[in-house]
Amino acid sequence: MTGSDPVVRGDFDAATRFDVAAPAHPRIAIAHDYLTQRGGAEKVVLAMARVFPDAPIYTTLYEPDGTYPEFAHLNVIPSALNRVGPLRGNHRAALPLLPFAARSIHIDADVVLTSTSGWAHGFTTTGKKLAYCYSPARWLYQSEAYLGSDASRAKKLMLGVMSGYLKRWDRRSAISCDAYLAISSVVQTRIHDTYGIDANVLFAPHTPNDATPEPIPEVEALAGDLGFHLCVSRLLPYKNVDKVIDAFRDSHRRLVVVGRGPEAARLRRTSPSNVLMLQDLSDGQMRWLYQRCRAVVAASYEDYGLTPLEAGVHGKPSAVLRWGGFLDTVLEGTTGVYFDRPDPRDIVSALDELDDTEWNEHKIALHVAQFSEASFSRGLHNAVDDLLDEHRLSTSRKGQS
């Protein structure tokens, strides 16, 4: 794509206007940054769609083959940028254009529920805007951790040049929201520190997976009688998957890593033979992995600890970094163990502790039950109802003036 591309330039010069086609009382819409990958945020959007099944979903980019298949059955409305095919497969390459794509999206609804870590809170609406925030944009406010020490000079230079403009855009977008919900306690603090906004915490739900378990022959061959540990993560520098892999190097333990991302090629190239890397698995394969694994391992600087909940549904414990969202979702000694640094030696010590502990599957499942879709649904409905009351009041006042 070039700067002279007529489709992109023309559509951004004249903002695209969308109308929510629905019976209109009340009109709820959902907005998400981009639907191009499979991760925790995309699972949350699907949960939102189950709470508000008539709500259309607006996004900058949508690649059906890259994200969960359930979206194909929903009313997903992408921006004009989605016509540029290569960007659907690499949303990071779209960074310079995403502020314009976000600004081009106008939603006619009473309440827009934005699922955001960078862009959807910048969509505009005729009604109220509720931000469900996974984190203020990592590439702006935690760029070193996001890019990693091996990032190219070109990436660092581009982000450095754009960061001033993007931060101004981001903060204007944040204060355009009428209310904020944070996915975790650490994100609640980060929202306040970044924007000066007080947010309530609403924990994301673990997504029920009722698919028929599908065995994975490569995993069976790897594990043998020893079993295997499981790491499910996007392959980004701050996820520290390389540190988890190093903890299994020269070990009798086996590790299965599930995920995709910019670090994939490097990690595959350097992984030892007792580590198997997989991606784009079906729900049935994921359920089989969680059922069969010994435990989940995560060394990421995580805004929310979702994978320990998904493992906990099956009574499996976790070994995780003592940081961020994991502090909300892992109950030490009951559902898992912590390590204090993303260092292979610390991870090995945590794995030893995990293996020496007798875990109670019933207690693990009871803890996970607190993070249900029913609780998430109640919290969303309450927040949306509050904004609908405000919207009706402001509309009534305008009508009287």
Residue pairs with C-beta under 8 A, 6 or more apart in sequence:
1 8
1 84
1 86
1 87
3 9
5 84
7 80
7 83
7 84
8 80
8 81
8 83
8 84
8 97
11 79
11 80
11 81
11 83
11 104
12 80
12 97
12 100
12 101
12 104
15 103
15 104
15 106
16 79
16 80
16 104
16 105
16 106
17 106
17 108
18 58
18 77
18 105
18 106
18 107
18 108
19 108
20 27
20 29
20 56
20 107
20 108
20 109
21 56
22 54
22 55
22 56
23 54
26 110
26 111
26 388
26 391
27 108
27 109
27 110
27 111
27 127
28 52
28 54
28 55
28 109
28 110
28 111
28 112
28 113
28 384
29 55
29 56
29 57
29 58
29 107
29 109
29 111
29 112
29 113
29 125
30 45
30 48
30 49
30 52
30 55
30 56
30 57
30 58
30 112
30 113
30 114
30 115
31 57
31 58
31 59
31 105
31 107
31 112
31 113
31 114
31 115
31 116
31 120
31 123
32 41
32 42
32 45
32 57
32 58
32 59
32 114
32 115
32 116
32 120
33 41
33 59
33 60
33 115
33 116
33 117
33 118
33 119
33 120
34 59
34 60
34 61
34 62
34 91
34 94
34 98
34 119
35 42
35 45
35 57
35 59
35 61
35 62
35 63
35 66
35 67
35 71
35 76
35 78
36 61
36 62
36 63
36 66
36 67
36 88
36 89
36 91
37 66
37 67
37 91
37 234
37 260
38 66
38 67
38 68
38 260
38 280
39 234
40 134
40 204
40 304
40 306
41 115
41 117
41 134
42 67
42 68
42 71
43 68
43 204
43 207
43 306
44 115
44 132
44 134
44 183
44 204
44 205
45 57
45 115
46 68
46 70
46 71
46 207
47 204
47 205
47 207
47 373
47 376
48 55
48 113
48 115
48 132
48 380
49 55
49 57
49 74
50 373
50 377
51 373
51 376
51 377
51 380
51 381
52 113
52 380
52 384
55 113
56 75
56 76
56 77
57 71
57 74
57 75
57 76
57 77
58 77
58 78
58 79
58 105
58 107
58 112
58 120
58 123
59 76
59 77
59 78
59 79
59 120
60 78
60 79
60 81
60 82
60 91
60 94
60 98
60 101
60 102
60 105
60 119
61 78
61 79
61 81
61 82
61 87
61 88
61 91
61 94
61 101
62 71
62 76
62 78
62 82
62 88
63 88
63 89
64 71
64 72
66 88
66 89
79 101
79 102
79 104
79 105
80 101
80 104
81 87
81 94
81 97
81 98
81 100
81 101
81 104
82 88
84 94
86 93
87 93
87 94
87 97
91 98
92 262
94 101
95 139
95 158
95 159
95 162
96 158
96 162
98 118
98 119
99 119
99 122
99 165
99 166
99 169
101 119
102 119
102 120
102 122
102 123
102 173
103 122
103 124
105 123
105 124
106 123
106 124
106 125
106 126
107 123
107 124
107 125
107 126
108 125
108 126
109 125
109 126
109 127
110 127
110 128
110 388
110 391
111 127
111 128
111 129
111 130
111 384
111 387
111 388
111 391
112 123
112 125
112 127
112 128
112 129
112 130
113 130
113 132
113 380
113 384
114 120
114 121
114 123
114 129
114 130
114 131
114 132
114 177
115 132
115 134
116 131
116 132
116 133
116 134
117 133
117 134
117 135
117 136
117 137
117 138
117 303
118 137
118 139
118 140
118 170
120 131
121 129
121 131
121 133
121 173
121 174
121 176
121 177
122 169
122 170
122 172
122 173
122 176
123 129
124 176
127 387
127 391
128 178
128 179
128 387
128 388
128 390
128 391
129 176
129 177
129 178
130 177
130 178
130 179
130 180
130 181
130 383
130 384
130 387
131 174
131 177
131 179
131 180
131 181
132 181
132 183
132 202
132 380
133 180
133 181
133 182
133 183
133 187
133 191
133 199
134 183
134 187
134 303
134 304
135 183
135 187
135 190
135 303
136 170
136 174
136 190
136 191
136 194
136 195
137 166
137 170
138 145
138 146
138 238
139 146
139 147
139 159
140 163
140 166
140 167
140 170
141 190
141 194
142 238
143 156
143 159
143 163
145 237
145 238
145 301
146 236
146 237
146 238
147 155
147 156
147 159
147 237
148 236
148 237
148 238
148 263
149 237
150 237
150 266
151 237
171 194
171 195
174 180
174 194
174 195
174 197
175 195
175 197
177 197
178 387
178 390
179 383
179 386
179 387
180 191
180 195
180 197
180 198
180 199
180 200
181 199
181 200
181 201
181 202
181 379
181 383
182 188
182 190
182 191
182 199
182 200
182 201
182 202
183 201
183 202
183 203
183 204
183 303
183 304
183 325
184 201
184 203
184 303
184 304
184 305
184 324
184 325
184 328
185 201
185 327
185 328
186 303
186 323
186 324
186 325
186 327
186 328
187 199
187 201
187 303
187 304
187 325
188 199
188 200
188 201
191 197
191 199
192 198
192 199
200 383
202 376
202 379
202 380
202 383
203 304
203 328
203 329
203 371
203 375
203 376
204 304
204 306
204 371
204 376
205 371
205 372
205 373
205 375
205 376
206 306
206 309
206 310
206 312
206 313
206 368
206 371
206 372
207 310
207 373
208 313
208 373
209 283
209 286
209 287
209 290
209 310
209 313
211 282
211 283
211 284
211 286
211 287
212 284
212 287
213 284
213 287
213 288
213 291
214 282
214 284
214 285
214 287
214 288
215 288
216 278
216 281
216 285
216 288
216 289
218 276
218 278
219 228
219 256
219 276
219 278
219 289
219 292
222 228
222 254
222 256
222 274
222 276
223 254
223 292
224 254
226 252
226 253
226 254
227 254
227 292
227 293
227 294
228 253
228 254
228 255
228 256
228 292
228 293
228 294
229 248
229 253
229 254
229 255
229 256
229 293
229 294
229 295
229 296
229 297
229 319
229 351
230 255
230 256
230 258
230 289
230 290
230 293
230 295
230 296
230 297
230 311
231 241
231 244
231 255
231 256
231 257
231 258
231 259
231 296
231 297
231 298
232 257
232 258
232 259
232 286
232 296
232 298
232 307
232 310
233 239
233 241
233 257
233 258
233 259
233 298
233 300
233 307
234 259
234 260
234 261
235 241
235 259
235 260
235 261
235 262
235 263
235 264
235 267
236 261
236 262
236 263
237 263
238 300
238 301
239 259
239 261
239 263
239 299
239 300
239 301
240 299
240 300
240 301
240 321
240 342
241 257
241 259
241 263
241 267
241 299
241 300
242 263
242 266
242 267
242 270
243 299
243 342
243 343
243 344
243 347
244 255
244 257
244 297
244 298
244 299
244 347
245 255
245 257
245 267
245 270
245 271
245 272
245 275
246 344
247 297
247 344
247 345
247 347
247 348
247 351
248 254
248 255
248 272
248 274
248 275
249 272
249 344
250 272
251 274
251 348
252 274
253 274
253 351
254 274
254 275
254 276
255 274
255 275
255 276
255 297
256 275
256 276
256 277
256 278
256 289
256 293
257 267
257 271
257 275
257 276
257 277
257 278
258 277
258 278
258 279
258 281
258 286
258 289
259 279
260 279
260 280
264 277
264 279
267 277
268 277
271 277
281 289
290 296
290 310
290 311
290 313
290 314
290 316
291 314
293 311
293 316
294 316
294 355
295 311
295 316
295 317
295 318
295 319
295 336
295 351
295 354
296 307
296 308
296 310
296 311
296 316
296 317
296 318
296 319
296 320
296 336
297 318
297 319
297 320
297 347
297 351
298 305
298 307
298 308
298 318
298 319
298 320
298 321
298 326
299 320
299 321
299 339
299 342
299 347
300 321
300 342
301 321
301 323
301 324
301 342
302 320
302 321
302 323
302 324
302 325
302 326
303 324
303 325
304 324
304 325
304 328
304 329
305 318
305 320
305 324
305 325
305 326
305 327
305 328
305 329
305 330
306 325
306 329
307 318
308 318
308 320
308 326
308 329
308 330
308 335
308 336
309 329
309 368
309 371
311 317
311 318
312 318
312 335
312 364
312 365
312 367
312 368
313 365
313 368
315 359
315 361
315 362
315 364
315 365
316 361
316 364
317 335
317 336
317 337
317 354
317 357
317 359
317 364
318 330
318 335
318 336
318 337
319 336
319 337
319 338
319 339
319 347
319 350
319 351
319 353
319 354
320 326
320 330
320 336
320 337
320 338
320 339
321 338
321 339
321 340
321 341
321 342
322 338
322 339
322 340
326 338
329 371
330 336
330 338
331 367
332 338
333 357
334 360
334 363
334 364
334 367
335 363
335 364
335 367
335 368
336 354
337 350
337 353
337 354
337 357
338 350
339 346
339 347
339 349
339 350
340 346
